[in-house]
Amino acid sequence: MGNLELAGVEVRSLLGLRSADFTYQVEGNNIKFSVIGYGHGVGMSQTGADALAKQEKNYEEIIKHFYTGVEIINM
């Protein structure tokens, strides 16, 4: 960006994007970001899970937030 070289994760953090998997387009004086999904796209977001835990969600609520249709059973 400009004369800065930033990693995708840094841009994500600085701009509060939901994922580091994004594209951007310069439109005049604006930059338009298109974000694809959440995180790396293969599982649970560590920052999202941490935020849910800080809201006092338990492990089952957190897992079911990221993985719909799952059932947790004792084996």
C-alpha positions in Angstrom: 0.0 0.0 0.0 1.7 3.2 -1.1 5.3 2.7 -0.2 4.5 0.2 2.6 4.9 -3.5 2.2 2.5 -5.3 4.5 1.6 -9.0 5.0 -2.0 -10.0 4.5 -2.4 -10.7 8.2 -1.1 -7.2 9.0 -3.6 -5.6 6.7 -6.4 -7.8 8.2 -5.5 -6.7 11.7 -5.1 -3.0 10.9 -8.3 -2.8 9.0 -10.4 -5.2 11.0 -11.1 -7.5 8.1 -12.6 -10.9 8.8 -9.9 -12.8 6.9 -6.5 -12.4 5.3 -7.9 -13.9 2.2 -8.9 -10.8 0.3 -8.5 -8.9 -2.9 -8.7 -5.1 -3.4 -9.4 -2.6 -6.1 -8.4 1.0 -6.3 -11.4 3.1 -7.3 -10.4 6.7 -7.6 -9.4 7.8 -4.1 -10.8 4.7 -2.5 -9.7 1.2 -2.0 -12.4 -1.5 -2.1 -11.6 -4.8 -0.2 -13.4 -8.0 -1.0 -13.0 -10.6 1.8 -13.5 -14.3 1.2 -14.7 -16.2 4.3 -13.2 -16.1 7.7 -9.6 -16.9 8.6 -7.8 -19.5 6.4 -10.9 -21.3 5.4 -10.1 -24.7 6.9 -11.4 -24.6 10.4 -11.9 -22.6 13.6 -10.7 -19.0 13.9 -8.4 -18.7 16.8 -9.3 -15.1 17.4 -13.0 -15.8 17.0 -12.8 -18.7 19.4 -10.9 -16.6 21.9 -13.5 -13.8 21.7 -16.3 -16.3 22.3 -14.5 -17.8 25.3 -14.1 -14.3 26.7 -17.9 -14.1 26.4 -18.0 -17.2 28.6 -19.1 -19.6 25.8 -18.2 -23.2 26.6 -16.2 -25.4 24.3 -19.4 -27.0 22.8 -20.9 -23.6 22.0 -17.6 -22.5 20.4 -17.2 -25.6 18.3 -20.8 -25.5 17.1 -20.4 -21.9 16.2 -17.7 -22.8 13.6 -18.9 -26.3 12.6 -22.6 -26.4 11.9 -24.4 -29.7 12.1 -21.9 -31.4 14.4 -22.7 -33.6 17.4 -20.3 -33.9 20.3 -20.5 -37.3 22.1 -18.5 -39.2 24.7 -16.6 -42.2 23.4 
